[in-house]
């Protein structure tokens, strides 16, 4: 009987140790937990089902904005540039880019700015945030340069410069939000994948849910 009890205790102990080891293996690192908490606090999904909806909506909007950017560039720059006076815009002072090239350089700079800034924000990297600020100022300079030529040098007409800057600004805004939504969708997809295998719940309880729960616990008044 003693041997049987010892064997049962050893089996139970081995099972508990095995479960603890497997749970420990499934738990992400502290850095990953901190990153997941940061993402959840910023986007504030109500539950895991809403995370899935947020991934779908952000991915859809990101793709729509990207296609809008491509169509806008094709219509307003590639096909309509001649009628809007793009040939009259002087070459850029930094890099000597013509306007058609600037219409590609600015979206690339904005995309890099958004990616680097998002990584620096989520990871808390000062260097990455600094690089994002450099890219942002460079993109802003190229965007405002046609207006600068019109105001400071008078080499081009104000109307031509205004439409040139407006088109670059429109491309920059659409690319920024497209990249931002896509990055959020990727981060949420990573969080959802991690949470599926985690034994604990990371989604914070919203204040409204807490109030409703407390109201449910209070009994009827006498």
N, C-alpha and C positions, 0 to 999 in steps of 0.2 A: 504493500500500500504506500509506503514511504517513497519507494522508487517511482511509483506511478505519479504520486503528487509532485515529486521533484521534476519528472519529465514534463508534466503539464505546466509547471511554473516556468521551466526553461523554454518550452514552446511558446507560452504566452509572452515571456520576456523577449524572445527572438522576434515574434510577430510585431510587438510594439516598437522594438528597435528598428525593424524593417520599415514600418509605416513612418516612423519619425525620420529615417534616412531618406525615404522617397519624398516625403513632404519637404525636407530640407533641400533636396535636389531640385524640386519643382519651383521653389521660391527664387525669384530673381535677386540680383545683387542690390546693395543699398543705393548705388547710383541709378540703377534702373527703377527702383521703387520711388526715388525722389523725382526722377523724370516723369514717371507715370502720374504721380501726385500733382506735379506742376501742370501737366496737360489737362488733367481732370478738373483742377481748380480754375483753370483759365477758360475752358470750354463748357464746364458745368453740365454734363449730361445727367438726366434724372435717373437712368438705369442703363443696363446693358443693351436693352432693345433700342433705346434712343441713340446709343453709340452707333449701332448699325445704320439707323436712319441718317445720322449726321454724316457718316462716311459716304453713303449713297448721294445725299444732297450736295455735299461739298465736291465730290468727284464730278457730278453732273454739271454743276455750275462752273467748275474749273475748265472742263472741256468746252462748254459753251462759250466762255469768255475767250479761250484760246482760239477757237474758230472765228469768233467775231474779230479778234485782232488780226488774224490772217486775212480775212475778207476785207477788213478796213484798210490794211496795208496794200492789198492788191488793187482796190478801187481808188483810194485816195492818193497813193504814191506811185505805184507801178503804172496804172492806166491814166490817172488823172493828174499826174505831176506836171505834164507839159502845159495843160490849160491853167494850172494854178501858179505858174511862173517859177517852178523849181530850178530851172536853168539859170535864173537871175540871182539865185542865192549864192553868195561867195563861199569858197571853201572854208571849212572850219579851221580856226587858228591852231587847234591842237589836233594834229594828225592829218590835217588837210583832207578831211572827208567831204565828199559832196553830199547833197541832201539825201539822195537815195541810199547812200551808205549810212548816213546818220539815222535814217529810219529803221535800220537793222541794228546799229550799234546801241542806240538808246534802249530798245527792248531787252537786248542781251544784258546790258548793265543793270537794268531794273530787275531782271530775273536773278542775277547774281546777288544784287543787294538784298532782295527778299529772302533768298536761301540762306545767305550768310547771317543776316540779321535774325532769322528764325532760329538757326542753330545756336547763335550766341545768346539769344533770349532763353531758350529751353535749357541749355547746358550751363548757363551762367559764365560764359567765356568773354572776358573783357576784350581780348585781342580780336575775336571774331566780330564783336559789335563794332570795334574800331574800324575794321576792314569794311564792314557794311556801311558805315558812315562815309568812308572815302568814296566808295562806289556810288552812293546816293548823291553826293555833291557833284561828282563827275557827270552823272546822268542829268542832274538838274542844269548843269552848265551847258551841256550840248542841247538840251531842250530849249533853253532861253537864248541861245546864241543868235538865232535869226532875228529875234526882237532887238538884241543888242546891236547887231549890224545896222538895223534901221534907225535906232535911236542915236547911236554914237557916231556912226559914219555916214549915214544917209545913202549908202550904196544901193539899197533896195527900197521899194515902196513899203510903207507901213502895213498896208493891207496884205501884201504878199508875205511879209514877215510874220504878221499875226496868224495867218492861216497855216504857215509852216510850223510855228511853235504850237499852235492848237492841235495839229495832227500828231506831233511828237508827244504832246501831253496826253492825248487820248490813248495812244498806243502804250505809253508808260503806265497809265492807270489800269487799263485792261490786263496787261501782263502782270502787274503787281498783284492784283486781286486773284488772277488765275493761279499764279504760283503760290500765293498765300493759302488759298482754299485747297489746292492740291497737297501742300505740305501738311495742313491740318488733317486731311483725309488719311494720309500715310501714317501720321502719328497716332490717330485714333484707331486705325487698323492694327498697328503694332500693340497698342494698349489692349484692344479687345482680344488679340491672340494671346497676350500674356495673362489676362484675367481668366481666360477659359480654364487654364491649368492651375490657377492659384486657389489655395484653400481658404483665403480670406477675401473680404469684400473691401474694395478701395474707394468705391463711389461714395462721396460724403452724402449724408442725409440732409436734404434741403430743409430750410426753416419751416416752410409750409407743411411738409410731411411730418415734421416733429410736432407742430401745433395740432395737426389733425390726429396724430397718434395719442397725444396727451388728452385731447378732447374725448377720444373714444374710451380712454381709461377712466374718465370721471363718471361716476355713477349718477343716476337721476336724483334730482333734488328732492328732499323729503317734503 
